[in-house]
């Protein structure tokens, strides 16, 4: 049963719905009703629950990317709770005496020994550890892909900018949470990660060394870092993440979910299914799918084999020491930064060969991401609410900016794997590094241009399809002897999503007058905004208007009128 | 013959003719092709035999008296001097197919197509060892993993070897196309001789640096790592977080998006 949130002409579609039956409830239902009534009498929850249960959500697979993130997070929480029952967050010295023979008798920290204990001596411990780690990786993967979806469809526009900011903070916290977990087992790899982190903090000008002493409670490694990371990992960060996540979800419910353009869908309604019973079943089922996939991967594929790395010791390091993938871009930036950027002045060292990648890049990426909606709003001057998503092609410049950003990020991320690429692809690590350094500056421009051209071409193809319909390949000869190809019809439903987007045009610079009729001079800000607006919209392809469609249908050969409309269709705000 | 003549325009005829022609060509080539020169086994002693083999196969790069040769282009060396490298170096380089090198490269890759017989390699080793004293080929006992202590070997491996060869011996990258090869499937004797002689970019771990017992412990560790059951499942090459992240993106996300599309298309 399709449901719409408010009355619309599309209600006609529901004209022959059967009315809800009015039979008396069964004994079981009455019992449940009794319990519900008892709870409602004491909490007044029925109104809110009823509101949520009747909430309508639109259907699209890309709306489930956020669900993958949510479920992965829940799986990580549950499996993490299991691990805390045995993990000992302590740097205290001990000698391993468990069942993993190649390490028996080796001195190590209690943290590492307890991780080995979980892996080899706790029943089901290893698979829960692997589920926890795979779920964490999938959580961040899904968060990133969910952000791609929201960005490329314009779902961050008013009124959802705030939720986009919350989401960006969540994404940043997710990787910090991941890093703190990666550092806990105190094996050779995680210890190397903490050692690297210590170096990063030290690059902060002037206060770096003091910060390190504060974080580690003394010189590296000390005894404090593991317990401190532990409380951050299992208490502080999860609490903040869950709080923000709740706000994130509540805002989705309050603001209603966005939907893709389609027949019957407007900016003022939501077409889809109610939570109860359809979405409860779909989303609940999807939780089990996500859990199943993660459990399957964890059962079959090894992740972070801590027993292989051995206990942490500041002297050794293993080849292929990388962070988990979500920290890769910062590691990659370090690998690309040239060493000659380190300067010494007045007895202080300024490590510009490390600091930009280690301390600045991480927050910078998320600030840029979080601020984007406000920048775009300023440029477009668009202050309306948007509940209808854009197809990525219908916002070519934004899509191109997004792809260029992803390219920069990916170049850095791949740079973190330069040694693995070198041995697996039989290339020189130096050549890979030089190539990626160049790519970081050049590739975003190429990707921007290519993406924009592809979007514009797709838009023109859409226009063409709407105006001239589908080429059937059937050639017809008229009695007069003329030939033409028959174009087959496009149904209204198919046409809808091809034309349902807004015409745009660059903002025009205009002289304004103040209250006294005196001309206000144009400021640099106005000019800047006009320039950026031109950059965004100067070659925008406009949607087919009803007049153009009528003209095209009236005379299949009237190309001139139609092509002219491509430029005349622009709208001035 | 009539039956054949009648079928000469059969569609398969051209294919069969080609096959016959190729087979005949191959057979003829095998019969008359020049065979690789086999060194004359005329000298009485192994050293002399080794010298002959050396002159025929190695001297073009290493010099007629194994004194090493420059390529003439800058400081680059065609082949280093071999006095003092010992029989172990010859045994390692030739026994793993690294020498003679097929083509100039950043580093001689391991090659399972070994070009010389064991006797020939031993003879060349004897010749090189006769130039100056150097490490000799270890005994069976010295490389027997069963006599080593894998736990101690693991600690030594992490301190001395893992920074290039990776924690599980999966190999790692060095500068400009050079690399530390994977240590899986390498014979214990070859691991020992590599530590003893420091081939390619590898440093020499002599007996004062790593005692013969320590070397045997490392061999025991590597054997244990190779043979132990993989507790976590498939190891993805034991390459660390890079391959894990790639798996999460390609397979983890791929499967889940596949499921989401399936569920999204399912009518309520």
Interface residues (C-beta under 8 A of the other chain):
Chain A: X1 X59 X60 X61 X62 X63 X64 X65 X67 X68 X101 X102 X103 X104 X105 X106 X119 X120 X126 X130 X134 X137 X138 X141 X142 X145 X188 X189 X273 X278 X282 X285 X286 X289 X290 X293 X294 X297 X299 X300 X301 X302 X303 X304 X305 X307 X308 X309 X310 X313 X315 X316 X317 X318 X319 X320 X321 X322 X323 X324 X325 X326 X328 X416 X417 X418 X419 X420 X422 X423 X426 X427 X428 X429 X430 X431
Chain B: X106 X150 X151 X154 X155 X158 X159 X162 X163 X164 X165 X166 X167 X168 X170 X171 X172 X173 X174 X175 X176 X177 X179 X180 X221 X224 X225 X228 X230 X231 X232 X233 X234 X235 X236 X238 X239 X240 X241 X242 X243 X244 X245 X246 X247 X248 X249 X251 X252 X253 X255 X256 X257 X259 X260 X261 X263 X264 X265 X266 X268
